[in-house]
């Protein structure tokens, strides 16, 4: 079989061997319930607290401000619903953006049905919000601002520190979905005035089904899941000890190797973009050219059907994406690409390539050569392309 070349690290990453090695004992050897008082239970509790400390250290937080969840989506739900429900007495207005992950957008839509009012900020053609528009949207009833740190489709990194300053000035809680940013951007929650931050382990070489939420001390929020008293009575359910250990190790490794890793994937990204622009006509890079995640390259290919492009790449052993893995079942154009002003045709022809630790320049050359061949083939069957390129 053709070698698999994986270029979809924004969707998920492989769990690193060092991470798996630390996780394994907690499946069958140190299997105690962390809420138990006996020795194997205490070993599990100790492992959880060590992972909590590692997670906090990576983002400049305190260990007591970290809550473990099942994924980034749960962390987003807990942030938005938890703050909204706990602060009804202050107001019912939430501000977010039109390019958030579905975990935030659908949660906001749910809250609207419960009587909350949500403002969805526009973004410009590069995916940035306008800070003046953000400030103008704030009113007496505003209790929460939720703006993702970096977009999962186009990679644009928002001015998080400036948003945090605005939120702090108006005494409004600020949540950021940092699922794509962890390991790719250095984050200091105190410096950026972030009150709540969501993350997911499988985006930075940890296990799937494991997330975390940072909540600044003093933030008023409610639990949304009833049961036991785990996670300081804010997130019920027996702890996934192995997963928590894996997240702690993965985030520790991500920031230990931060500079070398990000220099590598940024170099591959820039080489890929330059090769595509040189060898294939009628393309457009989506998102800001430099203020983007180091491994993200989202490019639209005019006169191309995105699904056909992905299928042809798959036949060559190449894994890539047309956008968010969480919206892959939708027949609608990407809400992110629509929000930045792309025509349906250009949005439909978008390809998201996200680089990772396992990629090489040789892999990129294979990807570029394959795209040159596939795009030429597909455009020959495009009536619109033939009409304008006789």
BELNOR-V863344 format. One record per residue. N is the residue number from 1. PHI is phi in degrees with one decimal (* if undefined). OMEGA is omega in whole degrees, 0 to 359 (* if undefined). Layout:
# BELNOR-V863344
N	PHI	OMEGA
N	PHI	OMEGA
This chain:
# BELNOR-V863344
1	*	178
2	-58.3	177
3	-59.1	177
4	-82.3	175
5	-112.6	190
6	-99.3	180
7	-127.8	182
8	-135.1	184
9	-70.2	174
10	-74.2	178
11	-78.1	175
12	-168.4	176
13	-124.9	176
14	-75.4	177
15	-67.9	182
16	-66.9	181
17	-59.4	180
18	-64.3	179
19	-71.2	180
20	-59.8	180
21	-59.0	179
22	-73.0	182
23	-75.6	192
24	-51.3	182
25	-59.2	185
26	-86.0	173
27	-90.0	188
28	-137.7	181
29	-101.0	176
30	-96.0	190
31	-93.2	186
32	-62.7	174
33	-72.1	186
34	-66.1	178
35	-90.1	181
36	-83.0	185
37	-90.4	184
38	-77.1	193
39	-60.4	182
40	-71.2	173
41	-70.6	179
42	-65.8	177
43	-63.7	178
44	-64.7	179
45	-60.5	180
46	-62.4	180
47	-63.7	178
48	-62.9	182
49	-68.8	176
50	-66.6	178
51	-66.7	179
52	-63.2	179
53	-66.1	179
54	-63.3	181
55	-65.3	179
56	-62.6	181
57	-58.7	184
58	-64.1	183
59	-117.6	177
60	75.3	181
61	-106.1	173
62	-102.2	184
63	-56.1	182
64	-68.5	181
65	-95.9	182
66	-104.8	177
67	-120.9	180
68	-88.1	182
69	-130.7	181
70	-89.6	184
71	-177.5	178
72	-65.4	180
73	-64.5	177
74	-64.7	179
75	-61.7	177
76	-63.7	179
77	-60.5	181
78	-64.2	178
79	-62.5	187
80	-69.9	181
81	-69.0	181
82	-60.9	178
83	-72.5	182
84	-60.1	183
85	-66.7	184
86	-77.4	186
87	-121.6	178
88	-56.8	182
89	-69.3	179
90	-89.5	183
91	168.9	183
92	-134.2	185
93	-107.6	179
94	-123.2	177
95	-115.9	175
96	-142.1	181
97	-125.5	180
98	-78.2	184
99	-114.0	179
100	-69.3	173
101	-64.9	178
102	-54.1	179
103	-62.8	176
104	-87.5	183
105	-61.2	182
106	-70.9	175
107	-66.1	177
108	-62.9	178
109	-63.3	176
110	-62.7	180
111	-65.9	177
112	-62.1	178
113	-67.1	180
114	-97.3	174
115	101.8	177
116	-84.9	180
117	-108.9	184
118	-123.5	173
119	-102.4	179
120	-105.7	183
121	-70.8	172
122	-73.7	172
123	-127.7	178
124	-84.8	185
125	-65.4	178
126	-100.6	176
127	97.1	181
128	-91.5	170
129	-77.1	174
130	-97.5	184
131	-63.2	178
132	-67.1	178
133	-64.7	177
134	-60.0	183
135	-65.6	179
136	-68.5	181
137	-78.4	182
138	-74.1	177
139	-133.7	182
140	-64.6	183
141	-92.5	184
142	-73.1	180
143	-117.4	186
144	-152.8	169
145	-115.7	177
146	-127.2	180
147	-131.6	182
148	-66.3	183
149	-66.3	179
150	-143.7	186
151	-75.0	183
152	-73.3	181
153	-97.8	185
154	-102.4	173
155	80.4	183
156	-58.9	179
157	-98.9	183
158	-74.6	176
159	-75.3	190
160	-62.5	181
161	-62.0	180
162	-66.9	178
163	-64.6	178
164	-60.8	178
165	-64.7	179
166	-64.6	180
167	-61.4	181
168	-64.5	181
169	-59.6	183
170	-97.2	179
171	57.1	179
172	-117.7	178
173	-68.2	180
174	-123.5	175
175	-108.8	173
176	-131.5	173
177	-81.4	184
178	-106.3	184
179	-55.2	181
180	-83.5	187
181	-84.7	183
182	-58.3	181
183	87.6	181
184	-110.6	179
185	-138.1	174
186	-76.4	186
187	-126.0	172
188	-126.4	186
189	-64.1	180
190	-72.5	180
191	-62.3	182
192	-92.2	180
193	55.7	177
194	-86.4	180
195	-95.6	179
196	-141.3	182
197	-142.8	181
198	-103.3	176
199	-147.5	180
200	-141.4	190
201	-62.7	187
202	-73.3	175
203	-87.4	179
204	-130.7	172
205	67.9	172
206	-108.9	184
207	-80.0	172
208	-71.3	179
209	75.3	182
210	-143.3	179
211	-136.0	177
212	-150.5	178
213	-133.4	172
214	-91.4	174
215	-129.6	181
216	-59.2	177
217	-54.5	179
218	101.3	178
219	-70.0	181
220	-89.6	177
221	-146.5	183
222	-111.5	172
223	-71.5	179
224	-118.8	181
225	-132.3	181
226	-91.8	180
227	157.7	180
228	-77.6	186
229	-106.0	181
230	-63.9	180
231	50.9	178
232	52.7	176
233	66.7	181
234	-112.6	180
235	-152.1	185
236	-69.4	176
237	127.2	178
238	-56.3	185
239	-66.2	173
240	-83.3	189
241	-60.9	181
242	-60.9	179
243	-64.9	178
244	-63.2	177
245	-59.4	180
246	-64.4	178
247	-62.2	180
248	-60.2	180
249	-68.9	182
250	-63.8	182
251	-72.2	175
252	-63.1	179
253	-65.4	182
254	-58.3	182
255	-91.2	171
256	-66.9	185
257	-108.3	189
258	-56.3	188
259	-63.0	182
260	-63.3	181
261	-63.2	185
262	-72.2	174
263	-62.9	181
264	-63.8	186
265	-72.5	175
266	-67.9	178
267	-63.9	178
268	-65.0	179
269	-60.4	183
270	-66.6	178
271	-64.9	180
272	-60.5	181
273	-61.3	181
274	-63.8	179
275	-67.9	178
276	-63.9	181
277	-65.1	180
278	-78.2	191
279	-105.4	182
280	-129.5	180
281	-81.7	175
282	55.9	176
283	-124.7	179
284	-144.1	175
285	-80.0	181
286	-96.3	184
287	95.1	180
288	-69.1	186
289	-67.0	183
290	-119.4	181
291	-83.7	184
292	-140.8	177
293	-58.0	187
294	-60.3	183
295	-104.0	187
296	-98.3	173
297	-138.2	179
298	-111.5	185
299	-127.8	174
300	-93.6	178
301	-111.1	182
302	-65.5	180
303	68.6	183
304	-126.0	171
305	-88.7	186
306	-60.7	180
307	-65.7	178
308	-63.9	178
309	-62.4	180
310	-64.4	180
311	-63.8	179
312	-67.9	176
313	-64.4	180
314	-60.1	179
315	-65.6	176
316	-98.5	178
317	77.9	182
318	-110.6	178
319	-103.9	176
320	-143.1	187
321	-148.1	173
322	-95.9	181
323	169.1	182
324	-70.3	176
325	-63.5	182
326	-79.7	178
327	-123.2	186
328	-65.4	179
329	-85.1	183
330	-85.6	177
331	-91.0	181
332	-80.6	175
333	-61.9	179
334	-54.1	179
335	-64.6	179
336	-70.5	182
337	-68.5	175
338	-65.0	182
339	-64.9	179
340	-88.7	171
341	94.2	179
342	-72.2	174
343	-69.1	177
344	-53.6	180
345	-63.8	181
346	-71.0	177
347	-65.4	181
348	-68.0	182
349	-97.7	182
350	-83.5	176
351	-127.5	175
352	-98.6	175
353	-115.2	179
354	-128.8	187
355	-87.7	181
356	-148.7	187
357	-57.8	186
358	-87.0	183
359	-83.7	179
360	-129.6	177
361	-63.7	177
362	-60.3	177
363	-61.8	181
364	-64.7	178
365	-60.4	178
366	-63.5	178
367	-62.3	181
368	-63.4	179
369	-59.1	179
370	-65.9	179
371	-65.3	178
372	-56.9	181
373	-66.5	184
374	-68.4	181
375	-61.6	179
376	-60.8	180
377	-64.1	182
378	-68.9	180
379	-68.8	178
380	-67.1	179
381	-100.1	181
382	-92.4	180
383	-63.1	181
384	-66.2	179
385	-63.2	181
386	-66.0	181
387	-65.3	185
388	-94.6	183
389	-132.3	178
390	-72.0	*
